[in-house]
Amino acid sequence: MSLDLPRTELRPDHPAADEIRQRLEHARSTRLAQLKALDETGQSPDDHLMSNQKDAIKRALTEIDEAFARLAGGTYGICLGCSKPVPPERLEILPHTRHCVSCQSRAA
């Protein structure tokens, strides 16, 4: 399944928008399942590794919600760092990404 993203702003009614929504919903449901599984392990809340994993999942969920907002606003697929289009291949792998590879590497 390939995303045929335009090189300009993606309008919410663009044909690819439904596929993007599906990818984002899948990413959200996967993260929620991971969070639930961590909660069900019975590990102590003081476990630092588990705490870090939960924090990372919660950050990803926030990024997914922000991606939904960008999709609704017509700016999905535009890098927040350089305002250039994020390559479709990157969006296929990480549909909630906010940055192109170059800007992400500078931010890290």
Summary of the structure (lengths in Angstrom):
residues: 108
radius of gyration: 15.5
end to end distance: 29.4
largest distance: 47.5
contacts: 282
relative contact order: 0.18
helix: 59%
strand: 2%
